[in-house]
């Protein structure tokens, strides 16, 4: 399987994260820009809810990392997804929590 990579351009108003001083003309976007490569991994397996998992879960971790977790019940997955939203700030609409939990049970769950 092929790993996908997303390129993100980050503009800095002052000093670049590596400690290199910003360009002499602070208003110049080209001189105050850095590119960062973010690994996104492979998408989740197809199924009802995979679109939500791909859109919201791959922001922080790979599908493989999720699928390597111990199989969880629906209630356990729901608690995990709720924690990702409440504690870690996953940009997930609250009405999608149960749908993602149901999907995760189908790919890595137990009765």
N, C-alpha and C positions, 0 to 999 in steps of 0.2 A: 504494500500500500504506500501511497505517496503522501508525505507530510506537506501541508500547505503553509505558506508563510504570508503574513500580512505586513505591508510596509506602512509605517506611520511617520508623518512628518511632524516634528515638534518645533515650535518657534519659541525662542527664549528672548526675554526682554533685556536680560543682563548677561550673566556669566553662563557659559555652557556647562552642563553637568560634569564634564570631564575636568573642569577647572580651567579650561582655556578661556582667556578673556574674550568678550564679545568684540565684534568688529568696531572700527572707529566711528562708523556711521550707524548709530543704534536703531535708526528707523529702517534700515535695509533688511528686508525679510530674507533675501538670499544669503546674506552674511550672518544672520542670526538663526539659522535653521540646521537641525540635525535630523538624520534619519535613523530610526530604530526598527530593528527587525523583531516582530513578535510571532512566536510559533503559535499556530492555531490548531495543529494536529488534524487528524482525520475526522470527518463528520460522524455523528452518531448513526447507528443502523436505521434504515427506513422503518417507519411505523407511526401510528397515531401519537403525536406529541414530539416526534423527532425534530420538527421544524422549530418548536419552542426551545428544545434542548440545544440545538445548534445555534440558535440566535442568542441565547442567554447564558448557557453554561460554558461554551467554548471561549468566552471572554477571559475567563480565569484559568481554566484547566482543560486538559484533553479528554476526549471521549474515552480513550483507553484507560486513563486514570480512574474514571468513574466506573468503568466496567471491570476493573481489577479489585474493586471493593468487595467485601463479603456480601453475599446476597441478603437483601433486607426486605422486610414486609412493607406493605403500603404505608402503614403508620410510621415506620422508621424512615422510609424515603421522604414522606411528607415532612417529618421533623427536620431532616437534613436539608431539604430545599428551603424550608422556612428559615432555618439557621443561616443558610447562604444569603438569603435576602435581608434578614433582620440584623445579623451580626457582621457579615462581611460586605453588605451593601450591593449585592447582586441586583442589577437593574431589571427585576422581574416583576411584572404586574401581579398583585396578590391573587387575582382571580385565576392565574395560570398555575399556581402551586400544585393543586390536586391533579391537573392534567399531566404535568411533568412527573409527579410522583407515580401516577398510573403507568406512564411510559417507562420510567426507570424500573418498575416491577416487571414489566414485560421483557426487558433486556437483561436485568440482573436482580431478580427478586425471588422471594420464597413465599409460599402461601401463609 
